[in-house]
Amino acid sequence: SKISIFGSNGINYVRRRPGEDLLPECTLVTMKHPISVMVWGCMTRNAVGRTHIVDGILNAKKYQENILDTKLLTSIDDLFEGKTETCVFQQDSATCHTAQTVKNWRKAKRISV
């Protein structure tokens, strides 16, 4: 998840009548490059697993080495007694999640998505 400290990652719409475009109550403060932090975490219905604060841009290699190998496997050990076949791993379609190297890693570890 990407968390913005100040500002927005999306588009904000403001409704105004003709002639109101420069009134302070009809404008929003924006920041060209909002300060943000990216955090990875995992959870089950009963417990919370490990978290990781992502440093810089996340690619498939960093995702596998810094998150999957360390945080995910440790969380599976803690929450599922190391039995990867008893958990289902859910993620979005980010490029680093769908890279072939990551798919091969999950297959080798027997982690279902």
N, C-alpha and C positions, 0 to 999 in steps of 0.2 A: 504494500500500500504506500502511496505517496501522500505525505501529509504536508500541506502548505502552512508555513508559520504565519505568513501574511500574504494576502492576495488570493487569487483564484486561478485554478488551472483551466477553467472553462469560460464560457461566454456568459456574461450577465446582461439581461435585457431590462431596460427601464422604459416604462410607458410614460409618455408626456404629451401634453397638448401643444399645438402650434404656439411658438413663442416662448416655451418653457425650457428649451434645450440647454440654456446656460445657468438656470437657477440652481443654487447649491443643493436644494432638496431633490433635484432631478438628475444629479450626477453621482457617480461612484468613484471613489479613490481607487486607482489601479497602480500596479507595480510592474515594470517591464520584465523583470526577472525575479519572481517571488522566491523567497527563501523557503526551501522545503527539505524534507528528509524522507528517505525511502526505508521502510521497515518490512522485514519478512518475519512471519510468525506462523505457528500452527497450533491447532486445538482439536480436541475431541468434544463430544457432548458432555463429558465428565471432567475434563482437565485441560490445562494449558501446557503446550510444549515449549520448546526453545524459541527465542527470537534472535534476529540478527539485524543490525543497522547496516545498510548497504553503503559502501564508500565508493562514490563515483558512479560510473555507468556500469550496469550489470549486463554481462554477456554470458553465453552458455558456459564457458570455461569457469568464470568466477562463480556462476550459479551452482555448478556442480561441485567445485572445490570448497567454496566458502559456506555454502548453505546446505546442499543435499548431503555431502559427505560428512559434514560435522553436525549441523543443527537437526536436519531431518532424521538421520539415522540414530542420533542420540535420543531424539524425541520418541522414535518408534521403540527403542530399547526401554525407555522409561514408561511409556504409555501402553505398549502392546507386548511387553516382555520380549522384544526383538522379533516377534512374529509378523513379518511384513505381509504375509498372506491374509492376515486378519484385519488389515486396514485398507482403506481406499483413499488415495491421495488426490485432492482436488486443487486445481489451479486454473488460471485463465490461459489465453492463447498468446501470451507474450512470446516474442521471438526466442528468448533464452529458454523458455519452457518447452518449446516445440522443436528445438534443434535435434538433429539426429543423434548427436553424441549423448544428449540428455535422455532421449528415448532409449538408446542402447544401455545406458547406465541403469535406468529404471527397470528395464527388462532383466538385466543381470541380477539386480537386487530383488526381483519378483515383487515390485511395487505396482499395484493396479492404480489406474487413473480413472 
